[in-house]
Structure formats: structure tokens, C-alpha cells
Amino acid sequence: MQIWSITYHSWLTFVFLLAACFLWIMPQKESRCLRFSPVVVIYAECLLILQYIYGFDLTNEELPDSLPGSGYRLDEIGIVKYEYPVVPLGIKVFVN
């Protein structure tokens, strides 16, 4: 969780870093971690599925690089189209 948030800088993975810091300062860390782990796993799986979808070889009309109408780039929040998408996705799967 921490390695992913440090390796891939984005606002989406910043949630992992905040969760880790929050769990460190909580009393009864073990029980809190066990209660909180399903939420972290579901969030990580959603990020992996999103990155898998953005790994497809689609055009910008089919899968845009920015939000239409607003001009916000999706790579700023962590949704990136890589040239070889297997490598970052594989690293994210094995680190998670």
C-alpha cells in the first residue's frame, strides 16, 4: 500500500498513504487494520481495473486523456496511458 503510493504519485494513491498514516496512529492497530482491510482491498482493485481499462489501445475519442469540457488531465490524478501498460500494471498487482 505504501510502496504503491510512493512509487506512483497521484491523488488516487495519496489515499493509500493517508490510510497507512491513519492506521499507524490508531490505538489497537491490529483490530483496526483487520476492519479496514476490506475497504483498502476494494479500493485497490478498483484502481487496478481502472488502470487495466486505460491500458487498452484505444483512441482519445474512445478513451480520453482529459475530462471533456473541463480540460482536467486524468494523468494528474493517476490515470495514465502507458506505452507498455503491462509493466506498470504488473508492478501494481505484485506490490498490492
Backbone torsions as a table, in degrees:
resi	resn	phi	psi	omega
1	MET	NA	-47.9	-179.5
2	GLN	-72.5	-38.2	-180.0
3	ILE	-63.1	-41.2	179.6
4	TRP	-63.0	-43.8	-177.4
5	SER	-70.7	-26.6	179.0
6	ILE	-84.7	-37.9	-177.9
7	THR	-71.9	-44.5	-178.2
8	TYR	-109.3	95.3	-177.1
9	HIS	-72.8	120.3	174.2
10	SER	-168.2	168.9	178.2
11	TRP	-72.5	-28.5	179.0
12	LEU	-69.4	-37.5	179.0
13	THR	-85.9	-12.0	173.7
14	PHE	-62.2	-27.6	176.7
15	VAL	-61.3	-39.2	177.0
16	PHE	-61.4	-44.0	-179.3
17	LEU	-64.6	-42.7	176.9
18	LEU	-63.8	-39.9	179.1
19	ALA	-63.6	-42.2	179.5
20	ALA	-64.7	-44.3	178.5
21	CYS	-65.2	-39.2	178.9
22	PHE	-64.4	-41.2	179.9
23	LEU	-70.0	-29.6	178.7
24	TRP	-66.6	-34.6	-175.4
25	ILE	-89.5	-6.8	-178.6
26	MET	-77.4	142.6	170.0
27	PRO	-73.1	156.4	-178.0
28	GLN	56.1	58.3	-174.7
29	LYS	-57.5	-39.2	-174.8
30	GLU	-64.1	-46.4	-178.6
31	SER	-70.4	-36.3	177.1
32	ARG	-66.0	-40.2	178.7
33	CYS	-63.6	-40.5	179.5
34	LEU	-66.8	-35.4	178.1
35	ARG	-73.5	-35.0	-174.0
36	PHE	-87.7	-17.7	-174.5
37	SER	-63.0	-37.2	176.8
38	PRO	-61.0	-35.8	178.8
39	VAL	-66.5	-42.5	179.4
40	VAL	-65.4	-40.6	-180.0
41	VAL	-66.4	-43.2	178.6
42	ILE	-63.3	-42.3	178.1
43	TYR	-63.2	-42.4	179.1
44	ALA	-65.0	-41.0	178.4
45	GLU	-64.1	-38.9	176.9
46	CYS	-63.1	-41.1	177.3
47	LEU	-65.6	-39.0	178.8
48	LEU	-66.3	-41.1	178.4
49	ILE	-65.0	-41.8	178.4
50	LEU	-62.6	-42.6	178.2
51	GLN	-69.0	-32.9	176.2
52	TYR	-63.6	-43.7	178.8
53	ILE	-63.5	-40.7	179.0
54	TYR	-75.0	-5.8	174.5
55	GLY	-83.6	-10.8	178.7
56	PHE	-66.9	151.5	179.6
57	ASP	-86.8	78.4	-178.6
58	LEU	-116.9	157.1	179.1
59	THR	-78.6	170.8	178.5
60	ASN	-67.5	-23.6	176.3
61	GLU	-72.9	-35.9	-179.4
62	GLU	-79.8	-38.0	-178.6
63	LEU	-141.5	94.9	-170.6
64	PRO	-71.4	155.7	174.9
65	ASP	-87.3	-14.9	178.7
66	SER	-139.7	160.1	179.2
67	LEU	-71.2	129.1	-178.1
68	PRO	-64.3	134.3	177.3
69	GLY	87.2	-27.3	-177.2
70	SER	-102.2	-27.6	179.6
71	GLY	83.8	2.3	177.5
72	TYR	-71.5	127.9	177.9
73	ARG	-81.9	133.6	-177.4
74	LEU	-74.6	-19.5	177.7
75	ASP	-70.8	-17.3	176.9
76	GLU	-69.8	-27.6	178.4
77	ILE	-100.9	-0.3	172.7
78	GLY	113.5	1.2	178.8
79	ILE	-95.8	103.2	-170.9
80	VAL	-122.0	140.7	170.7
81	LYS	-95.4	109.7	179.9
82	TYR	-89.9	156.6	177.0
83	GLU	-67.5	-43.2	175.2
84	TYR	-119.0	89.7	-171.3
85	PRO	-70.8	-13.8	-177.6
86	VAL	-68.1	-36.5	-175.4
87	VAL	-66.5	-55.1	179.7
88	PRO	-64.9	-36.4	179.3
89	LEU	-67.1	-40.5	176.6
90	GLY	-63.1	-41.1	177.7
91	ILE	-63.7	-42.8	179.7
92	LYS	-65.1	-36.4	179.8
93	VAL	-69.1	-44.2	-176.9
94	PHE	-75.6	-27.8	177.6
95	VAL	-75.7	-34.7	-178.5
96	ASN	-71.8	NA	NA
